[in-house]
């Protein structure tokens, strides 16, 4: 049980730090990618089946 709590604590502490680092990198590099016109629906190919 103590290993589980240790892992959870590390995640709780690290997550905000990682988000700040990623945000800083995006600002510094001036790049942030978005998927425009990309359909992530796994069932999109099954629309014609009825």
PDB file of N, CA, C and O in Angstrom:
ATOM      1  N   UNK A   1       0.824  -1.201   0.000  1.00  0.00           N
ATOM      2  CA  UNK A   1       0.000   0.000   0.000  1.00  0.00           C
ATOM      3  C   UNK A   1       0.864   1.259   0.000  1.00  0.00           C
ATOM      4  O   UNK A   1       0.478   2.270  -0.586  1.00  0.00           O
ATOM      5  N   UNK A   2       2.003   1.211   0.636  1.00  0.00           N
ATOM      6  CA  UNK A   2       2.838   2.408   0.710  1.00  0.00           C
ATOM      7  C   UNK A   2       3.424   2.772  -0.658  1.00  0.00           C
ATOM      8  O   UNK A   2       3.609   3.952  -0.954  1.00  0.00           O
ATOM      9  N   UNK A   3       3.716   1.773  -1.492  1.00  0.00           N
ATOM     10  CA  UNK A   3       4.225   2.045  -2.835  1.00  0.00           C
ATOM     11  C   UNK A   3       3.147   2.747  -3.655  1.00  0.00           C
ATOM     12  O   UNK A   3       3.434   3.680  -4.406  1.00  0.00           O
ATOM     13  N   UNK A   4       1.925   2.298  -3.509  1.00  0.00           N
ATOM     14  CA  UNK A   4       0.807   2.914  -4.212  1.00  0.00           C
ATOM     15  C   UNK A   4       0.685   4.388  -3.823  1.00  0.00           C
ATOM     16  O   UNK A   4       0.555   5.248  -4.694  1.00  0.00           O
ATOM     17  N   UNK A   5       0.724   4.681  -2.541  1.00  0.00           N
ATOM     18  CA  UNK A   5       0.621   6.061  -2.074  1.00  0.00           C
ATOM     19  C   UNK A   5       1.806   6.899  -2.544  1.00  0.00           C
ATOM     20  O   UNK A   5       1.646   8.080  -2.851  1.00  0.00           O
ATOM     21  N   UNK A   6       2.974   6.308  -2.602  1.00  0.00           N
ATOM     22  CA  UNK A   6       4.151   7.009  -3.097  1.00  0.00           C
ATOM     23  C   UNK A   6       3.957   7.388  -4.570  1.00  0.00           C
ATOM     24  O   UNK A   6       4.243   8.520  -4.960  1.00  0.00           O
ATOM     25  N   UNK A   7       3.479   6.460  -5.374  1.00  0.00           N
ATOM     26  CA  UNK A   7       3.243   6.727  -6.791  1.00  0.00           C
ATOM     27  C   UNK A   7       2.195   7.819  -6.985  1.00  0.00           C
ATOM     28  O   UNK A   7       2.361   8.696  -7.832  1.00  0.00           O
ATOM     29  N   UNK A   8       1.132   7.768  -6.215  1.00  0.00           N
ATOM     30  CA  UNK A   8       0.077   8.776  -6.310  1.00  0.00           C
ATOM     31  C   UNK A   8       0.622  10.145  -5.912  1.00  0.00           C
ATOM     32  O   UNK A   8       0.324  11.146  -6.564  1.00  0.00           O
ATOM     33  N   UNK A   9       1.412  10.192  -4.856  1.00  0.00           N
ATOM     34  CA  UNK A   9       2.001  11.456  -4.402  1.00  0.00           C
ATOM     35  C   UNK A   9       2.921  12.044  -5.453  1.00  0.00           C
ATOM     36  O   UNK A   9       2.896  13.251  -5.692  1.00  0.00           O
ATOM     37  N   UNK A  10       3.732  11.209  -6.085  1.00  0.00           N
ATOM     38  CA  UNK A  10       4.630  11.679  -7.142  1.00  0.00           C
ATOM     39  C   UNK A  10       3.816  12.251  -8.294  1.00  0.00           C
ATOM     40  O   UNK A  10       4.172  13.298  -8.835  1.00  0.00           O
ATOM     41  N   UNK A  11       2.739  11.592  -8.676  1.00  0.00           N
ATOM     42  CA  UNK A  11       1.897  12.085  -9.763  1.00  0.00           C
ATOM     43  C   UNK A  11       1.245  13.414  -9.400  1.00  0.00           C
ATOM     44  O   UNK A  11       1.167  14.314 -10.236  1.00  0.00           O
ATOM     45  N   UNK A  12       0.781  13.543  -8.174  1.00  0.00           N
ATOM     46  CA  UNK A  12       0.135  14.779  -7.734  1.00  0.00           C
ATOM     47  C   UNK A  12       1.124  15.941  -7.761  1.00  0.00           C
ATOM     48  O   UNK A  12       0.771  17.052  -8.155  1.00  0.00           O
ATOM     49  N   UNK A  13       2.347  15.686  -7.346  1.00  0.00           N
ATOM     50  CA  UNK A  13       3.371  16.738  -7.316  1.00  0.00           C
ATOM     51  C   UNK A  13       3.886  17.030  -8.724  1.00  0.00           C
ATOM     52  O   UNK A  13       4.122  18.191  -9.059  1.00  0.00           O
ATOM     53  N   UNK A  14       4.061  16.020  -9.542  1.00  0.00           N
ATOM     54  CA  UNK A  14       4.699  16.189 -10.842  1.00  0.00           C
ATOM     55  C   UNK A  14       3.770  16.772 -11.904  1.00  0.00           C
ATOM     56  O   UNK A  14       4.240  17.481 -12.794  1.00  0.00           O
ATOM     57  N   UNK A  15       2.493  16.503 -11.839  1.00  0.00           N
ATOM     58  CA  UNK A  15       1.578  16.933 -12.898  1.00  0.00           C
ATOM     59  C   UNK A  15       1.560  18.447 -13.105  1.00  0.00           C
ATOM     60  O   UNK A  15       1.717  18.891 -14.243  1.00  0.00           O
ATOM     61  N   UNK A  16       1.379  19.254 -12.074  1.00  0.00           N
ATOM     62  CA  UNK A  16       1.408  20.707 -12.312  1.00  0.00           C
ATOM     63  C   UNK A  16       2.766  21.187 -12.815  1.00  0.00           C
ATOM     64  O   UNK A  16       2.836  22.110 -13.627  1.00  0.00           O
ATOM     65  N   UNK A  17       3.822  20.578 -12.347  1.00  0.00           N
ATOM     66  CA  UNK A  17       5.163  20.943 -12.791  1.00  0.00           C
ATOM     67  C   UNK A  17       5.346  20.640 -14.278  1.00  0.00           C
ATOM     68  O   UNK A  17       5.892  21.460 -15.017  1.00  0.00           O
ATOM     69  N   UNK A  18       4.900  19.489 -14.708  1.00  0.00           N
ATOM     70  CA  UNK A  18       5.007  19.099 -16.116  1.00  0.00           C
ATOM     71  C   UNK A  18       4.195  20.047 -16.998  1.00  0.00           C
ATOM     72  O   UNK A  18       4.653  20.442 -18.071  1.00  0.00           O
ATOM     73  N   UNK A  19       2.982  20.415 -16.547  1.00  0.00           N
ATOM     74  CA  UNK A  19       2.171  21.341 -17.329  1.00  0.00           C
ATOM     75  C   UNK A  19       2.854  22.693 -17.472  1.00  0.00           C
ATOM     76  O   UNK A  19       2.779  23.304 -18.539  1.00  0.00           O
ATOM     77  N   UNK A  20       3.511  23.173 -16.434  1.00  0.00           N
ATOM     78  CA  UNK A  20       4.229  24.447 -16.508  1.00  0.00           C
ATOM     79  C   UNK A  20       5.409  24.353 -17.465  1.00  0.00           C
ATOM     80  O   UNK A  20       5.666  25.284 -18.228  1.00  0.00           O
ATOM     81  N   UNK A  21       6.122  23.246 -17.428  1.00  0.00           N
ATOM     82  CA  UNK A  21       7.261  23.053 -18.331  1.00  0.00           C
ATOM     83  C   UNK A  21       6.791  23.010 -19.777  1.00  0.00           C
ATOM     84  O   UNK A  21       7.397  23.640 -20.643  1.00  0.00           O
ATOM     85  N   UNK A  22       5.723  22.277 -20.044  1.00  0.00           N
ATOM     86  CA  UNK A  22       5.200  22.177 -21.406  1.00  0.00           C
ATOM     87  C   UNK A  22       4.721  23.546 -21.892  1.00  0.00           C
ATOM     88  O   UNK A  22       4.962  23.917 -23.040  1.00  0.00           O
ATOM     89  N   UNK A  23       4.052  24.287 -21.029  1.00  0.00           N
ATOM     90  CA  UNK A  23       3.589  25.620 -21.401  1.00  0.00           C
ATOM     91  C   UNK A  23       4.763  26.538 -21.710  1.00  0.00           C
ATOM     92  O   UNK A  23       4.705  27.305 -22.671  1.00  0.00           O
ATOM     93  N   UNK A  24       5.811  26.476 -20.927  1.00  0.00           N
ATOM     94  CA  UNK A  24       7.006  27.282 -21.171  1.00  0.00           C
ATOM     95  C   UNK A  24       7.662  26.910 -22.496  1.00  0.00           C
ATOM     96  O   UNK A  24       8.080  27.788 -23.251  1.00  0.00           O
ATOM     97  N   UNK A  25       7.752  25.623 -22.778  1.00  0.00           N
ATOM     98  CA  UNK A  25       8.339  25.176 -24.043  1.00  0.00           C
ATOM     99  C   UNK A  25       7.514  25.641 -25.240  1.00  0.00           C
ATOM    100  O   UNK A  25       8.073  26.061 -26.253  1.00  0.00           O
ATOM    101  N   UNK A  26       6.184  25.570 -25.127  1.00  0.00           N
ATOM    102  CA  UNK A  26       5.325  26.007 -26.224  1.00  0.00           C
ATOM    103  C   UNK A  26       5.492  27.503 -26.475  1.00  0.00           C
ATOM    104  O   UNK A  26       5.525  27.932 -27.629  1.00  0.00           O
ATOM    105  N   UNK A  27       5.598  28.298 -25.417  1.00  0.00           N
ATOM    106  CA  UNK A  27       5.806  29.737 -25.580  1.00  0.00           C
ATOM    107  C   UNK A  27       7.165  30.017 -26.192  1.00  0.00           C
ATOM    108  O   UNK A  27       7.285  30.847 -27.094  1.00  0.00           O
ATOM    109  N   UNK A  28       8.190  29.328 -25.707  1.00  0.00           N
ATOM    110  CA  UNK A  28       9.549  29.555 -26.180  1.00  0.00           C
ATOM    111  C   UNK A  28       9.702  29.176 -27.652  1.00  0.00           C
ATOM    112  O   UNK A  28      10.313  29.914 -28.425  1.00  0.00           O
ATOM    113  N   UNK A  29       9.153  28.041 -28.033  1.00  0.00           N
ATOM    114  CA  UNK A  29       9.283  27.563 -29.400  1.00  0.00           C
ATOM    115  C   UNK A  29       8.282  28.216 -30.343  1.00  0.00           C
ATOM    116  O   UNK A  29       8.486  28.229 -31.557  1.00  0.00           O
ATOM    117  N   UNK A  30       7.202  28.758 -29.791  1.00  0.00           N
ATOM    118  CA  UNK A  30       6.189  29.394 -30.623  1.00  0.00           C
ATOM    119  C   UNK A  30       5.398  28.414 -31.447  1.00  0.00           C
ATOM    120  O   UNK A  30       4.855  28.784 -32.488  1.00  0.00           O
ATOM    121  N   UNK A  31       5.315  27.172 -31.010  1.00  0.00           N
ATOM    122  CA  UNK A  31       4.582  26.158 -31.759  1.00  0.00           C
ATOM    123  C   UNK A  31       3.571  25.464 -30.856  1.00  0.00           C
ATOM    124  O   UNK A  31       3.859  25.106 -29.714  1.00  0.00           O
ATOM    125  N   UNK A  32       2.390  25.290 -31.405  1.00  0.00           N
ATOM    126  CA  UNK A  32       1.352  24.536 -30.717  1.00  0.00           C
ATOM    127  C   UNK A  32       0.462  23.953 -31.804  1.00  0.00           C
ATOM    128  O   UNK A  32      -0.209  24.694 -32.522  1.00  0.00           O
ATOM    129  N   UNK A  33       0.451  22.668 -31.927  1.00  0.00           N
ATOM    130  CA  UNK A  33      -0.246  22.001 -33.023  1.00  0.00           C
ATOM    131  C   UNK A  33      -1.668  21.628 -32.640  1.00  0.00           C
ATOM    132  O   UNK A  33      -1.933  21.156 -31.534  1.00  0.00           O
ATOM    133  N   UNK A  34      -2.567  21.850 -33.574  1.00  0.00           N
ATOM    134  CA  UNK A  34      -3.958  21.448 -33.421  1.00  0.00           C
ATOM    135  C   UNK A  34      -4.334  20.607 -34.625  1.00  0.00           C
ATOM    136  O   UNK A  34      -3.861  20.846 -35.736  1.00  0.00           O
ATOM    137  N   UNK A  35      -5.175  19.638 -34.399  1.00  0.00           N
ATOM    138  CA  UNK A  35      -5.667  18.817 -35.503  1.00  0.00           C
ATOM    139  C   UNK A  35      -6.968  19.431 -36.006  1.00  0.00           C
ATOM    140  O   UNK A  35      -8.027  19.280 -35.398  1.00  0.00           O
ATOM    141  N   UNK A  36      -6.857  20.119 -37.122  1.00  0.00           N
ATOM    142  CA  UNK A  36      -8.022  20.729 -37.742  1.00  0.00           C
ATOM    143  C   UNK A  36      -8.486  19.785 -38.844  1.00  0.00           C
ATOM    144  O   UNK A  36      -7.660  19.261 -39.591  1.00  0.00           O
ATOM    145  N   UNK A  37      -9.752  19.567 -38.955  1.00  0.00           N
ATOM    146  CA  UNK A  37     -10.334  18.650 -39.944  1.00  0.00           C
ATOM    147  C   UNK A  37      -9.867  17.205 -39.774  1.00  0.00           C
ATOM    148  O   UNK A  37      -9.764  16.471 -40.756  1.00  0.00           O
ATOM    149  N   UNK A  38      -9.582  16.789 -38.536  1.00  0.00           N
ATOM    150  CA  UNK A  38      -9.226  15.401 -38.269  1.00  0.00           C
ATOM    151  C   UNK A  38     -10.350  14.787 -37.452  1.00  0.00           C
ATOM    152  O   UNK A  38     -10.733  15.327 -36.414  1.00  0.00           O
ATOM    153  N   UNK A  39     -10.874  13.678 -37.907  1.00  0.00           N
ATOM    154  CA  UNK A  39     -11.962  13.005 -37.223  1.00  0.00           C
ATOM    155  C   UNK A  39     -11.398  11.843 -36.413  1.00  0.00           C
ATOM    156  O   UNK A  39     -10.899  10.871 -36.980  1.00  0.00           O
ATOM    157  N   UNK A  40     -11.477  11.944 -35.094  1.00  0.00           N
ATOM    158  CA  UNK A  40     -10.949  10.904 -34.218  1.00  0.00           C
ATOM    159  C   UNK A  40     -12.015   9.895 -33.800  1.00  0.00           C
ATOM    160  O   UNK A  40     -11.784   9.086 -32.901  1.00  0.00           O
ATOM    161  N   UNK A  41     -13.157   9.935 -34.433  1.00  0.00           N
ATOM    162  CA  UNK A  41     -14.233   9.014 -34.109  1.00  0.00           C
ATOM    163  C   UNK A  41     -13.882   7.626 -34.627  1.00  0.00           C
ATOM    164  O   UNK A  41     -13.722   7.446 -35.834  1.00  0.00           O
ATOM    165  N   UNK A  42     -13.758   6.629 -33.730  1.00  0.00           N
ATOM    166  CA  UNK A  42     -13.383   5.286 -34.186  1.00  0.00           C
ATOM    167  C   UNK A  42     -14.488   4.600 -34.997  1.00  0.00           C
ATOM    168  O   UNK A  42     -14.231   3.609 -35.680  1.00  0.00           O
ATOM    169  N   UNK A  43     -15.709   5.123 -34.923  1.00  0.00           N
ATOM    170  CA  UNK A  43     -16.827   4.517 -35.639  1.00  0.00           C
ATOM    171  C   UNK A  43     -17.179   5.276 -36.909  1.00  0.00           C
ATOM    172  O   UNK A  43     -18.219   5.009 -37.512  1.00  0.00           O
ATOM    173  N   UNK A  44     -16.345   6.207 -37.326  1.00  0.00           N
ATOM    174  CA  UNK A  44     -16.655   7.032 -38.495  1.00  0.00           C
ATOM    175  C   UNK A  44     -16.763   6.199 -39.771  1.00  0.00           C
ATOM    176  O   UNK A  44     -17.522   6.558 -40.672  1.00  0.00           O
ATOM    177  N   UNK A  45     -16.026   5.103 -39.865  1.00  0.00           N
ATOM    178  CA  UNK A  45     -16.061   4.264 -41.051  1.00  0.00           C
ATOM    179  C   UNK A  45     -17.290   3.385 -41.133  1.00  0.00           C
ATOM    180  O   UNK A  45     -17.536   2.773 -42.172  1.00  0.00           O
ATOM    181  N   UNK A  46     -18.077   3.305 -40.058  1.00  0.00           N
ATOM    182  CA  UNK A  46     -19.237   2.426 -40.008  1.00  0.00           C
ATOM    183  C   UNK A  46     -20.556   3.165 -40.217  1.00  0.00           C
ATOM    184  O   UNK A  46     -21.616   2.616 -39.916  1.00  0.00           O
ATOM    185  N   UNK A  47     -20.517   4.377 -40.716  1.00  0.00           N
ATOM    186  CA  UNK A  47     -21.734   5.164 -40.882  1.00  0.00           C
ATOM    187  C   UNK A  47     -22.679   4.574 -41.911  1.00  0.00           C
ATOM    188  O   UNK A  47     -23.895   4.685 -41.758  1.00  0.00           O
ATOM    189  N   UNK A  48     -22.159   3.954 -42.948  1.00  0.00           N
ATOM    190  CA  UNK A  48     -22.999   3.427 -44.012  1.00  0.00           C
ATOM    191  C   UNK A  48     -23.669   2.107 -43.657  1.00  0.00           C
ATOM    192  O   UNK A  48     -24.609   1.691 -44.335  1.00  0.00           O
ATOM    193  N   UNK A  49     -23.196   1.443 -42.601  1.00  0.00           N
ATOM    194  CA  UNK A  49     -23.774   0.168 -42.201  1.00  0.00           C
ATOM    195  C   UNK A  49     -25.057   0.442 -41.434  1.00  0.00           C
ATOM    196  O   UNK A  49     -25.044   1.228 -40.486  1.00  0.00           O
ATOM    197  N   UNK A  50     -26.123  -0.162 -41.803  1.00  0.00           N
ATOM    198  CA  UNK A  50     -27.376   0.131 -41.113  1.00  0.00           C
ATOM    199  C   UNK A  50     -28.277  -0.968 -41.171  1.00  0.00           C
ATOM    200  O   UNK A  50     -29.383  -0.888 -40.637  1.00  0.00           O
TER     201      UNK A  50
END
